[in-house]
Amino acid sequence: MKVSVIDLGYNSLKLVNYDVRRDKSFVAYGQQSVLAKVGEGLDQTGFLGDKPIRRTLKTLKQFRAIVDLEQSNHVLPVATSAVREAGNREGFLKQAYQESGFRFKVLSEREEAVYAFEGAKSATSVRAGLFFDLGGGSLEMVIYSEPTIRKILSVPLGGLRLTELYAKPDGSYTKKNYARMRKRILELLPEKKHLPTSKNLDLVGVGGSVRALARYDQMRREYPLNKLHNYSMKKNAVESVHRALRRMSMRTLKKNPAIGQERSQSIIAGSLVVHLLMEKIGFRKLIVSTHGLRDGVLSAFLERPRSYRQGLVDKVLIREWTPTHTKVSAQEKLARSLLSHRNLTKKEYAILSEALDRVLPELPIYNPETLFYIVLEADSVLSHQDQLIMALSVARANGMRRTDWVEASYKPLLDKKSMETVKKISVLIQLAQLQQKIDIHLSMSSERGIPRLHIAQGRQRIPKVLVKDIMKDLEDLEGSFNLQLAL
């Protein structure tokens, strides 16, 4: 099934096409983004202006042609802060429907915050944190501690809105206006004492300004991965990037490949919001998510279409977590057993589980080097280092024995311990793949306190050529696995 989501924000207008599978999982396969700036001038007049409306309607007609070409089964158009606050909102929505056929759902502040949170949470491994979506007109925040949302906040601190209020026409700031903007941001951001108490709150950011911050930091660091999702920035790095951006002229910002024309106008204000949020509440690092509002909207629609259309966000997403009983695979049983016998660390177990549950079942048949890049490029809940280890493990399990070129290319993210982990996990992946193809039984036991891995063949004998490399690796790893083999 194909579903298209249209997101009309204060600054940009986006169309994302998704392929939805039977299990309700989905993947985005196409995206269009246009700087329509529908909220331009809203704070001065209280209404959407004629020029912004014309720009938006022109783009919506183009999006209609794309949606028709894709033959999408469902189209989910949503509008956020600019349309929500506009005095001529109803007239605009009527005109948009007449000229493009899109019937927009105007999200409440609560819906916008929760959908952005849901999109980010499902794509990260964060169990307790402050999730924020920094848009052109507003800043939505959700404080979450598994299994429930603790608090929802929305404040008018969007990057474009702040720029229009405090910047000069050329995008630069006088010292006085910059100080006024800084003061206003600090006034509207929540106090640490008003947040639920938790020692381990992570900070997860969504939005174009957050992505631009991360891209610029990666460019300065010469980061080896071309990947934004789950990238983390320390507090001093966010502050340093903001200061560097503030010193640039508008012309320089537009030419910077990490910022670009679309983000140049609002990035100084946007980066200041992120910096002050971290400073005021005391976050030490920022985790970047490239998944947010649009993914959350689609998840809500797939979960309960009727409740989504009625705006019953509590019924759709804010729900108590209840454990589900699913059949545990033989591979997962082995991984859990190795973890319980302390043959795997929690980190190694998380990497192996991600490979067994989400990667291996969907991998196409390619050569090992291609598989490495496929696994590495896909978005994952794992950190960048752990995902790199997983990609190497999958490639090695499928025949890539030379890894020196990878070690050289990604040296900042790999060390000797990482490569030992790669070898360890790749062996277990090979065993898992063998179990899928042939009758082989793996089990764990403990004799005199020493864990033993039992490998037994069924009626069908394992070809010696297949098991040769696996056995060699297992024997090499007996020490690091802290176990004995029993064949």
DOSE-242409 format. One line per field, with one value per residue (C-alpha): x, y negated, z negated. Coordinates in steps of 0.02 Angstrom, whole numbers, plus 32768, in hexadecimal, padded with zeros to 4 digits. Last residue first. Layout:
BEGIN
east: (X, ...)
north: (Y, ...)
up: (Z, ...)
END
This chain:
BEGIN
east: (85E2, 85FC, 8658, 8696, 866A, 86B7, 8680, 8725, 8786, 8720, 872F, 87B7, 875B, 86BA, 8711, 875B, 86B3, 865B, 86DE, 86CE, 8610, 85E2, 866D, 8643, 8592, 851B, 84CA, 840E, 83C9, 83EE, 8496, 84C1, 8521, 852A, 8571, 85B7, 85B7, 8639, 85F4, 8617, 85B6, 853F, 84CC, 84A5, 844B, 845C, 8402, 8421, 83A7, 83D4, 83B0, 836C, 83DE, 8472, 8444, 843E, 84E8, 8530, 84E4, 8534, 85DD, 85C6, 859F, 8645, 86AE, 865E, 8673, 872E, 8731, 86DF, 875C, 87EC, 87A0, 871F, 86C1, 8751, 87A0, 870C, 876A, 8804, 87A0, 8731, 87C9, 8814, 8775, 87A8, 873D, 869D, 8642, 858F, 85B3, 8636, 85B6, 8538, 85BE, 85FF, 854F, 8530, 85D3, 85A7, 84FB, 854C, 85BD, 852E, 84BE, 8437, 837F, 83A2, 8393, 83D7, 847F, 84EA, 8481, 847E, 8536, 8570, 84FA, 8550, 85FA, 85B8, 8574, 84B8, 841D, 839F, 8399, 82EB, 82EF, 83A6, 838E, 82FE, 82F8, 839F, 840A, 83B3, 83C3, 847E, 849E, 8438, 8490, 853A, 850C, 84C6, 8569, 856A, 85B5, 856B, 850C, 8469, 84A2, 84D4, 8429, 83D1, 8430, 8409, 8351, 8353, 839B, 831B, 8292, 8222, 8169, 8113, 80BD, 809C, 80C5, 8052, 8084, 8005, 7FBE, 7FDB, 7FD9, 7F2E, 7EB7, 7F0B, 7F17, 7E5C, 7E65, 7DCA, 7E2F, 7EAE, 7E25, 7DD9, 7E7E, 7EB8, 7F6B, 7F8D, 7F58, 7FBE, 8059, 8046, 803A, 80CF, 8139, 810C, 812E, 81D8, 8261, 830A, 8336, 83CD, 8407, 8443, 84C1, 84E6, 8437, 8430, 8380, 83B2, 844E, 8404, 836A, 83DB, 8442, 83A9, 8352, 83F3, 8402, 8355, 8376, 8417, 83CD, 8335, 836D, 83EF, 837A, 8338, 83D3, 844B, 8485, 8501, 8538, 8563, 8539, 849B, 84F6, 8582, 8506, 84A8, 854A, 859E, 85C9, 8523, 8547, 85EC, 859C, 850F, 858B, 85F1, 8555, 851C, 85CD, 85D6, 8535, 8572, 852A, 84E0, 84B4, 841F, 83E4, 8460, 84C9, 8555, 85CF, 8687, 8671, 86E5, 86CD, 869A, 8629, 85DA, 85B6, 8568, 84FA, 84C4, 8490, 8435, 83D4, 83A0, 8369, 8302, 82A3, 82AF, 8317, 832D, 836E, 838C, 8347, 83AB, 83A1, 82E6, 8274, 81E0, 81FD, 81C9, 826C, 82D0, 8274, 8216, 824B, 81E0, 8248, 82ED, 82B3, 827B, 8322, 8384, 8317, 832E, 83EB, 83EE, 8385, 83FF, 849C, 8453, 8427, 8444, 83C0, 83CD, 8323, 8362, 833F, 82CF, 821A, 822F, 82C0, 825F, 81CD, 8243, 829A, 81FD, 81EF, 8133, 8128, 80DC, 80EA, 80B3, 80D8, 80EF, 80D6, 80CE, 812C, 81B8, 81E1, 81B2, 81BA, 8170, 81A0, 815D, 81B8, 8158, 8155, 81DE, 81EC, 8250, 820C, 8240, 8250, 8281, 82BA, 829E, 82A6, 8311, 8332, 830D, 829D, 81F9, 821B, 8235, 8192, 8130, 8177, 814A, 809A, 808B, 80C3, 8057, 7FC0, 7FD2, 7FEA, 7F4E, 7F66, 7F05, 7ECB, 7ED4, 7E5C, 7EC7, 7E69, 7EE8, 7E88, 7DE3, 7E34, 7EB9, 7E34, 7DCA, 7E62, 7E93, 7DE6, 7DDF, 7E89, 7E6B, 7E94, 7F31, 7F6B, 7F50, 7F86, 8030, 8042, 8025, 7FCF, 7FB0, 7F8B, 7F79, 7F62, 7F2C, 7F3A, 7FC1, 7FBD, 8072, 8043, 7FAA, 8015, 8094, 800F, 7FC0, 806A, 807B, 7FD0, 8006, 80A1, 803B, 7FC4, 8054, 80A6, 7FFD, 7FD8, 8083, 8064, 7FB5, 7FE8, 7FAB, 7F5A, 7F86, 7FD3, 8084, 8097, 8059, 80D6, 811B, 80B9, 80A0, 815B, 814E, 8201, 81DF, 8208, 81E5, 8205, 8208, 821C, 81EC, 81E2, 8153, 8124, 806A, 8082, 803D, 80BF, 80AC, 8110, 811C, 811B, 8151, 8114, 8159, 812A, 81A7, 81A6, 810D, 80EB, 807A, 80A2, 805D, 805F, 804B, 8019, 803C, 8000)
north: (860A, 85BC, 8517, 84C5, 8417, 8370, 831F, 82C3, 8363, 83D5, 8356, 83A8, 844E, 83FB, 83A8, 844E, 84A3, 8420, 8427, 84E4, 84F0, 84C5, 8528, 85BF, 85C7, 85D7, 8682, 868E, 86FE, 867D, 8636, 8604, 856D, 855C, 84BB, 84D8, 8461, 8486, 8483, 853A, 8564, 84E2, 84FD, 84A3, 84DF, 84DE, 855B, 856A, 85A4, 8535, 848F, 8420, 846E, 844C, 8393, 838D, 83E2, 8364, 82D6, 831E, 8321, 826D, 8234, 826D, 8233, 8187, 817E, 819E, 8113, 809B, 80C6, 8099, 7FEF, 7FAE, 7F08, 7E91, 7F15, 7F1E, 7F21, 7F7D, 8002, 8019, 8031, 80AD, 8117, 81A7, 823F, 820C, 82B3, 829D, 829F, 8218, 81A9, 81C0, 819F, 8104, 80BC, 80E5, 8092, 7FF8, 7FF7, 7FFE, 7F6A, 7F04, 7F25, 7FA8, 7F80, 7F95, 7F33, 7F92, 7F58, 7FD2, 806C, 8046, 8014, 80B9, 811C, 80D0, 8107, 81B7, 81D7, 81CB, 8230, 81B9, 81A2, 819B, 822C, 8207, 8152, 813B, 81CB, 8225, 818A, 8123, 81B4, 81C4, 810B, 8108, 81A6, 815C, 80C0, 8127, 8189, 823A, 82D5, 829D, 8342, 82DF, 8286, 8329, 8370, 82D7, 82E6, 83A1, 8382, 82F9, 8372, 83F7, 8377, 8336, 8340, 829E, 8271, 81B7, 8150, 80BD, 8009, 7F8C, 7F21, 7E75, 7EA4, 7EB3, 7EA9, 7E0F, 7DBF, 7DBF, 7D44, 7D8B, 7DBD, 7E18, 7E6F, 7EB1, 7EEB, 7F48, 7F8B, 7F68, 7EB2, 7E9A, 7EE8, 7E78, 7DDC, 7E14, 7E2F, 7D81, 7D30, 7D7B, 7DE6, 7D97, 7DA4, 7D4B, 7D73, 7CDA, 7CE5, 7CA2, 7C67, 7BE8, 7BA0, 7AED, 7B14, 7B9D, 7B35, 7A9D, 7AF6, 7B3D, 7A93, 7A3F, 7ABB, 7A8B, 79D0, 79E0, 7A63, 79FC, 79A6, 7A26, 7ABE, 7ABD, 7A70, 7AF3, 7B24, 7BB5, 7B82, 7AD0, 7A5C, 7A19, 79FE, 799D, 7928, 790F, 78DC, 7951, 7924, 796A, 7A11, 7A26, 79F9, 7A76, 7AFE, 7AE1, 7AE7, 7B8B, 7BD3, 7B9D, 7BFC, 7C9C, 7CD2, 7D7D, 7DCA, 7E3F, 7E15, 7DA3, 7E18, 7DFD, 7E55, 7E28, 7D84, 7CFE, 7CA6, 7C01, 7C58, 7CC3, 7C28, 7BD2, 7C68, 7C75, 7BBF, 7BCD, 7C65, 7C08, 7B71, 7BE0, 7C36, 7CBA, 7CBC, 7D41, 7D11, 7DA2, 7DA5, 7E16, 7DCB, 7DB4, 7D37, 7D02, 7C53, 7BB3, 7BAA, 7BA6, 7B08, 7B0C, 7A9E, 7A02, 7986, 79CB, 79B2, 7900, 78D3, 7918, 78B8, 7816, 7831, 784E, 77B1, 7745, 778E, 776B, 7807, 783E, 7886, 77FE, 77B7, 77A4, 7831, 782D, 7854, 789E, 790B, 7945, 797E, 79D3, 7A39, 7A6A, 7A36, 7A25, 7AA4, 7B52, 7BC6, 7C7A, 7CD7, 7D86, 7DF2, 7EA7, 7F4E, 7F1F, 7E70, 7DE7, 7D2A, 7CE5, 7C3D, 7BD9, 7B3C, 7AC9, 7A65, 7AA6, 7B4D, 7B91, 7C3B, 7C6F, 7D15, 7D08, 7DB1, 7E5D, 7F00, 7EC7, 7F55, 7EEB, 7EF9, 7F1A, 7E89, 7E0C, 7E2D, 7E38, 7D94, 7D36, 7D80, 7D4F, 7C9B, 7C79, 7CCA, 7C63, 7BC0, 7BE8, 7C2B, 7BDE, 7C6E, 7C34, 7C68, 7C72, 7C61, 7BE6, 7B49, 7B60, 7BB2, 7B2B, 7AA4, 7AEF, 7AFF, 7A4B, 7A08, 7A6C, 7A2E, 7976, 7945, 79B0, 7A0D, 7AC2, 7A99, 7A5C, 7ADD, 7B81, 7BC3, 7C79, 7CCE, 7D8D, 7DDB, 7E91, 7F16, 7EB4, 7EC2, 7E84, 7E16, 7DD5, 7DA9, 7D51, 7CEB, 7CBA, 7C85, 7C0C, 7BC3, 7BB5, 7B54, 7ACF, 7AC5, 7AA6, 7A1E, 79C8, 79D1, 798A, 78FA, 78D2, 78D1, 7949, 78E2, 78A3, 7809, 77F4, 78A4, 78F3, 7897, 7937, 79CD, 7A1C, 7A1D, 7A88, 7ACA, 7B69, 7C1D, 7CBB, 7D6A, 7E1B, 7ECD, 7EC0, 7F6B, 7FB9, 8037, 8059, 8118, 811F, 80A5, 7FEB, 7F96, 7EDF, 7E3F, 7D9E, 7CF1, 7C58, 7BA0, 7B34, 7A9D, 7AA0, 7B55, 7BAA, 7C64, 7CD2, 7D8E, 7E08, 7EBD, 7F50, 8000)
up: (7C42, 7B97, 7B99, 7AFA, 7AC0, 7A8D, 7B31, 7B39, 7B16, 7B85, 7C11, 7C78, 7C69, 7CA1, 7D34, 7D6F, 7D58, 7DC1, 7E49, 7E5C, 7E48, 7EFA, 7F4E, 7EE3, 7F26, 7E92, 7E88, 7E95, 7E0C, 7D86, 7D59, 7CA7, 7C69, 7BAC, 7B62, 7AB5, 7A20, 7998, 78E7, 78C8, 7967, 79AD, 7A40, 7AE2, 7B7E, 7C3A, 7CAB, 7D66, 7DEB, 7E7F, 7ED2, 7E47, 7DC5, 7E37, 7E3D, 7D7F, 7D75, 7DEF, 7D89, 7CEC, 7D42, 7D80, 7CCE, 7C87, 7D19, 7D14, 7C57, 7C6A, 7CED, 7C74, 7BEA, 7C5E, 7C85, 7CFE, 7D0B, 7D30, 7DA4, 7E1B, 7EC1, 7E7D, 7E21, 7EBA, 7F2C, 7EB0, 7EAE, 7F1E, 7EF3, 7F4C, 7F5E, 7F26, 7E6C, 7E8C, 7EE0, 7E52, 7DCE, 7E29, 7E33, 7D7B, 7D44, 7DAB, 7D5A, 7CAE, 7CD7, 7D1F, 7C89, 7CA1, 7CC0, 7D79, 7E1B, 7EB1, 7EF7, 7E94, 7EBB, 7F77, 7F75, 7F29, 7F98, 802F, 7FED, 7FC9, 807B, 808C, 8063, 8014, 7F56, 7F0A, 7E8E, 7E62, 7E2F, 7DB6, 7D3A, 7D4D, 7D6B, 7CE6, 7C6C, 7C91, 7C74, 7BD2, 7B93, 7BB6, 7B52, 7AC2, 7ABE, 7B03, 7AB3, 7A0E, 79F7, 79FE, 7A9C, 7AF1, 7AC4, 7B08, 7BAC, 7BB7, 7B99, 7C1D, 7C9D, 7C72, 7C92, 7C07, 7C2C, 7BFF, 7B5D, 7B58, 7AC0, 7A9C, 7AB1, 7A75, 7AFE, 7B43, 7BFC, 7C4B, 7BBA, 7B71, 7C1E, 7C37, 7CC8, 7D1F, 7DB9, 7D4B, 7CE7, 7D89, 7DD3, 7D37, 7D3B, 7DF4, 7DE2, 7D43, 7D91, 7E2B, 7DC0, 7D59, 7DF4, 7E32, 7D8A, 7D64, 7DAE, 7DD6, 7D1E, 7CD4, 7C23, 7BC2, 7B35, 7A87, 7A5C, 79D0, 79D8, 7A00, 7A64, 7AD1, 7AFA, 7B13, 7B99, 7BF1, 7BF6, 7C30, 7CBF, 7CFC, 7CF3, 7D56, 7DCC, 7E03, 7EA3, 7ED7, 7ED3, 7F85, 7FD3, 7F93, 7EE5, 7EF5, 7FA3, 7F68, 7FF9, 7FA6, 7F02, 7F58, 7FAB, 7F08, 7EB5, 7E3B, 7D86, 7D46, 7D9A, 7D3D, 7C97, 7CB3, 7CE3, 7C44, 7BD5, 7C24, 7C13, 7B5C, 7B37, 7B88, 7C2E, 7C56, 7CFE, 7CEE, 7D9F, 7DF9, 7E65, 7EE1, 7E6D, 7E61, 7E01, 7E43, 7D9B, 7DEB, 7E6A, 7DE2, 7D79, 7E10, 7E37, 7D81, 7D75, 7E1B, 7DDC, 7D3E, 7DA4, 7E17, 7D8C, 7D03, 7C64, 7BDE, 7B31, 7ABB, 7A09, 7996, 78E9, 78ED, 7897, 7901, 7947, 78EE, 788A, 792D, 7961, 7A05, 7A99, 7AAF, 7A4B, 7A8C, 7B3E, 7B1B, 7ACA, 7B5E, 7BD7, 7B75, 7B6F, 7C2C, 7C40, 7BDD, 7C2C, 7CD8, 7D39, 7DED, 7E61, 7EE7, 7EB4, 7DFF, 7D84, 7CEA, 7D13, 7DC0, 7D85, 7CEC, 7D5A, 7DD4, 7D4C, 7CEC, 7C36, 7C1D, 7B8C, 7B81, 7AEB, 7ACA, 7A27, 79E2, 7A7D, 7A47, 7A4B, 7A41, 7A09, 7A82, 7A7E, 7B1E, 7B67, 7BFA, 7C33, 7CA5, 7D46, 7DB8, 7D63, 7CD1, 7C9F, 7BF0, 7B95, 7ADE, 7AA1, 7A5A, 7ABA, 7B4C, 7BC7, 7C60, 7CFA, 7C9F, 7C2B, 7CB9, 7D16, 7C73, 7C34, 7CD3, 7CC8, 7C10, 7C26, 7CBF, 7C6F, 7BD0, 7C2D, 7C91, 7D41, 7DD0, 7E3E, 7EF2, 7F7A, 8016, 80BB, 80FE, 812E, 80D1, 803A, 8027, 803B, 7FB0, 7F3E, 7F61, 7F3A, 7E99, 7E5E, 7E7D, 7DC9, 7DCF, 7D33, 7D6C, 7E1E, 7DE1, 7D54, 7DB0, 7E4C, 7E79, 7F20, 7F14, 7FC0, 7FCF, 8057, 80B2, 816F, 817D, 8212, 81B7, 811F, 818E, 81EA, 8144, 8102, 8194, 816A, 80B4, 80EA, 8145, 80B1, 8038, 80A0, 80B8, 7FFD, 7FD1, 804B, 800B, 7F53, 7ECD, 7E44, 7D96, 7DE4, 7D9D, 7D56, 7DF8, 7E67, 7EB5, 7E74, 7F20, 7F3A, 7FD9, 7FCD, 8031, 8002, 8066, 8024, 806A, 802A, 7F73, 7F20, 7EC1, 7E3B, 7E31, 7E2E, 7EDF, 7F21, 7F40, 7FCA, 7FA0, 8006, 7FB0, 7FE2, 7F8A, 7F7A, 7F1F, 7EAA, 7E3A, 7E65, 7EE3, 7ED6, 7F60, 7F40, 7FD1, 7FB5, 8028, 8000)
END
